Amino acid sequence: MPHFICVAADGTRTELETDSGVSIMQAALMKGLPGINADCGGACQCATCHVYVDDAWLSKLPAMDDTEDAMLDSAAEPRQANSRLSCCLAMNAELDGIVVQLPAKQ
């Protein structure tokens, strides 16, 4: 079962396991992890599941589509080169161990 690590804005690290195919956003919500609001429920329409992906993992991510790209422009915290929406990041064996930083606010 793949796992990922979320680092909160205060530095608190939380490791979560989930089934392959489940997005980081879905897993965080199922486990009650604070810091990911997911107001749109994972429809890529709100940017409240914004995360900063550790640079070591960027090359393993799926390509960003135009919808995700546009939504990131409306994120509450500044967009960075490693910004992604966690609803668009489905866990799989290749992403096992990925580290994402949660912004201070969504």
C-alpha positions as protocol buffer text, in pm:
chain_id: "A"
residue {
  index: 1
  type: MET
  ca { x: 0 y: 0 z: 0 }
}
residue {
  index: 2
  type: PRO
  ca { x: 159 y: 333 z: -101 }
}
residue {
  index: 3
  type: HIS
  ca { x: 215 y: 604 z: 157 }
}
residue {
  index: 4
  type: PHE
  ca { x: 283 y: 976 z: 153 }
}
residue {
  index: 5
  type: ILE
  ca { x: 407 y: 1233 z: 401 }
}
residue {
  index: 6
  type: CYS
  ca { x: 233 y: 1565 z: 461 }
}
residue {
  index: 7
  type: VAL
  ca { x: 430 y: 1840 z: 630 }
}
residue {
  index: 8
  type: ALA
  ca { x: 207 y: 2104 z: 788 }
}
residue {
  index: 9
  type: ALA
  ca { x: 300 y: 2471 z: 782 }
}
residue {
  index: 10
  type: ASP
  ca { x: 419 y: 2437 z: 1143 }
}
residue {
  index: 11
  type: GLY
  ca { x: 654 y: 2151 z: 1048 }
}
residue {
  index: 12
  type: THR
  ca { x: 441 y: 1865 z: 1184 }
}
residue {
  index: 13
  type: ARG
  ca { x: 490 y: 1554 z: 969 }
}
residue {
  index: 14
  type: THR
  ca { x: 208 y: 1305 z: 916 }
}
residue {
  index: 15
  type: GLU
  ca { x: 251 y: 981 z: 725 }
}
residue {
  index: 16
  type: LEU
  ca { x: -58 y: 831 z: 564 }
}
residue {
  index: 17
  type: GLU
  ca { x: -114 y: 505 z: 377 }
}
residue {
  index: 18
  type: THR
  ca { x: -378 y: 465 z: 110 }
}
residue {
  index: 19
  type: ASP
  ca { x: -480 y: 239 z: -175 }
}
residue {
  index: 20
  type: SER
  ca { x: -339 y: 292 z: -522 }
}
residue {
  index: 21
  type: GLY
  ca { x: -562 y: 518 z: -728 }
}
residue {
  index: 22
  type: VAL
  ca { x: -675 y: 727 z: -431 }
}
residue {
  index: 23
  type: SER
  ca { x: -571 y: 1090 z: -453 }
}
residue {
  index: 24
  type: ILE
  ca { x: -364 y: 1255 z: -183 }
}
residue {
  index: 25
  type: MET
  ca { x: -662 y: 1484 z: -121 }
}
residue {
  index: 26
  type: GLN
  ca { x: -905 y: 1194 z: -76 }
}
residue {
  index: 27
  type: ALA
  ca { x: -672 y: 1010 z: 160 }
}
residue {
  index: 28
  type: ALA
  ca { x: -611 y: 1324 z: 368 }
}
residue {
  index: 29
  type: LEU
  ca { x: -986 y: 1380 z: 402 }
}
residue {
  index: 30
  type: MET
  ca { x: -1056 y: 1016 z: 492 }
}
residue {
  index: 31
  type: LYS
  ca { x: -791 y: 1032 z: 765 }
}
residue {
  index: 32
  type: GLY
  ca { x: -910 y: 1372 z: 896 }
}
residue {
  index: 33
  type: LEU
  ca { x: -582 y: 1548 z: 821 }
}
residue {
  index: 34
  type: PRO
  ca { x: -617 y: 1924 z: 879 }
}
residue {
  index: 35
  type: GLY
  ca { x: -483 y: 2162 z: 615 }
}
residue {
  index: 36
  type: ILE
  ca { x: -658 y: 2029 z: 306 }
}
residue {
  index: 37
  type: ASN
  ca { x: -1009 y: 2173 z: 275 }
}
residue {
  index: 38
  type: ALA
  ca { x: -1117 y: 2029 z: -63 }
}
residue {
  index: 39
  type: ASP
  ca { x: -1422 y: 2254 z: -85 }
}
residue {
  index: 40
  type: CYS
  ca { x: -1512 y: 2124 z: -433 }
}
residue {
  index: 41
  type: GLY
  ca { x: -1477 y: 1759 z: -329 }
}
residue {
  index: 42
  type: GLY
  ca { x: -1197 y: 1684 z: -571 }
}
residue {
  index: 43
  type: ALA
  ca { x: -1345 y: 1830 z: -890 }
}
residue {
  index: 44
  type: CYS
  ca { x: -1039 y: 2053 z: -953 }
}
residue {
  index: 45
  type: GLN
  ca { x: -1252 y: 2367 z: -918 }
}
residue {
  index: 46
  type: CYS
  ca { x: -1137 y: 2544 z: -602 }
}
residue {
  index: 47
  type: ALA
  ca { x: -761 y: 2515 z: -523 }
}
residue {
  index: 48
  type: THR
  ca { x: -830 y: 2437 z: -155 }
}
residue {
  index: 49
  type: CYS
  ca { x: -621 y: 2121 z: -177 }
}
residue {
  index: 50
  type: HIS
  ca { x: -307 y: 2308 z: -284 }
}
residue {
  index: 51
  type: VAL
  ca { x: 23 y: 2146 z: -184 }
}
residue {
  index: 52
  type: TYR
  ca { x: 391 y: 2206 z: -248 }
}
residue {
  index: 53
  type: VAL
  ca { x: 553 y: 1885 z: -373 }
}
residue {
  index: 54
  type: ASP
  ca { x: 906 y: 1809 z: -258 }
}
residue {
  index: 55
  type: ASP
  ca { x: 1135 y: 1878 z: -551 }
}
residue {
  index: 56
  type: ALA
  ca { x: 1272 y: 1523 z: -551 }
}
residue {
  index: 57
  type: TRP
  ca { x: 928 y: 1396 z: -660 }
}
residue {
  index: 58
  type: LEU
  ca { x: 836 y: 1645 z: -933 }
}
residue {
  index: 59
  type: SER
  ca { x: 965 y: 1434 z: -1222 }
}
residue {
  index: 60
  type: LYS
  ca { x: 746 y: 1141 z: -1115 }
}
residue {
  index: 61
  type: LEU
  ca { x: 418 y: 1336 z: -1121 }
}
residue {
  index: 62
  type: PRO
  ca { x: 168 y: 1322 z: -1405 }
}
residue {
  index: 63
  type: ALA
  ca { x: 165 y: 1627 z: -1630 }
}
residue {
  index: 64
  type: MET
  ca { x: -46 y: 1916 z: -1512 }
}
residue {
  index: 65
  type: ASP
  ca { x: -351 y: 1983 z: -1728 }
}
residue {
  index: 66
  type: ASP
  ca { x: -488 y: 2328 z: -1816 }
}
residue {
  index: 67
  type: THR
  ca { x: -765 y: 2315 z: -1553 }
}
residue {
  index: 68
  type: GLU
  ca { x: -526 y: 2244 z: -1267 }
}
residue {
  index: 69
  type: ASP
  ca { x: -288 y: 2507 z: -1399 }
}
residue {
  index: 70
  type: ALA
  ca { x: -566 y: 2771 z: -1401 }
}
residue {
  index: 71
  type: MET
  ca { x: -692 y: 2673 z: -1055 }
}
residue {
  index: 72
  type: LEU
  ca { x: -347 y: 2711 z: -901 }
}
residue {
  index: 73
  type: ASP
  ca { x: -353 y: 3078 z: -999 }
}
residue {
  index: 74
  type: SER
  ca { x: -638 y: 3126 z: -750 }
}
residue {
  index: 75
  type: ALA
  ca { x: -474 y: 2945 z: -456 }
}
residue {
  index: 76
  type: ALA
  ca { x: -480 y: 3133 z: -123 }
}
residue {
  index: 77
  type: GLU
  ca { x: -105 y: 3092 z: -74 }
}
residue {
  index: 78
  type: PRO
  ca { x: 144 y: 3194 z: -344 }
}
residue {
  index: 79
  type: ARG
  ca { x: 188 y: 2955 z: -631 }
}
residue {
  index: 80
  type: GLN
  ca { x: 539 y: 2813 z: -663 }
}
residue {
  index: 81
  type: ALA
  ca { x: 713 y: 2599 z: -924 }
}
residue {
  index: 82
  type: ASN
  ca { x: 631 y: 2288 z: -715 }
}
residue {
  index: 83
  type: SER
  ca { x: 263 y: 2376 z: -655 }
}
residue {
  index: 84
  type: ARG
  ca { x: 5 y: 2110 z: -737 }
}
residue {
  index: 85
  type: LEU
  ca { x: -353 y: 2031 z: -643 }
}
residue {
  index: 86
  type: SER
  ca { x: -361 y: 1716 z: -434 }
}
residue {
  index: 87
  type: CYS
  ca { x: -691 y: 1610 z: -594 }
}
residue {
  index: 88
  type: CYS
  ca { x: -492 y: 1558 z: -916 }
}
residue {
  index: 89
  type: LEU
  ca { x: -225 y: 1338 z: -757 }
}
residue {
  index: 90
  type: ALA
  ca { x: -340 y: 976 z: -746 }
}
residue {
  index: 91
  type: MET
  ca { x: -119 y: 753 z: -537 }
}
residue {
  index: 92
  type: ASN
  ca { x: 59 y: 459 z: -695 }
}
residue {
  index: 93
  type: ALA
  ca { x: 374 y: 253 z: -642 }
}
residue {
  index: 94
  type: GLU
  ca { x: 589 y: 513 z: -819 }
}
residue {
  index: 95
  type: LEU
  ca { x: 476 y: 785 z: -576 }
}
residue {
  index: 96
  type: ASP
  ca { x: 522 y: 569 z: -267 }
}
residue {
  index: 97
  type: GLY
  ca { x: 688 y: 793 z: -7 }
}
residue {
  index: 98
  type: ILE
  ca { x: 613 y: 1127 z: -176 }
}
residue {
  index: 99
  type: VAL
  ca { x: 644 y: 1432 z: 50 }
}
residue {
  index: 100
  type: VAL
  ca { x: 409 y: 1729 z: 21 }
}
residue {
  index: 101
  type: GLN
  ca { x: 414 y: 2053 z: 220 }
}
residue {
  index: 102
  type: LEU
  ca { x: 79 y: 2203 z: 317 }
}
residue {
  index: 103
  type: PRO
  ca { x: 44 y: 2580 z: 278 }
}
residue {
  index: 104
  type: ALA
  ca { x: -37 y: 2792 z: 584 }
}
residue {
  index: 105
  type: LYS
  ca { x: -389 y: 2853 z: 452 }
}
residue {
  index: 106
  type: GLN
  ca { x: -614 y: 2722 z: 179 }
}
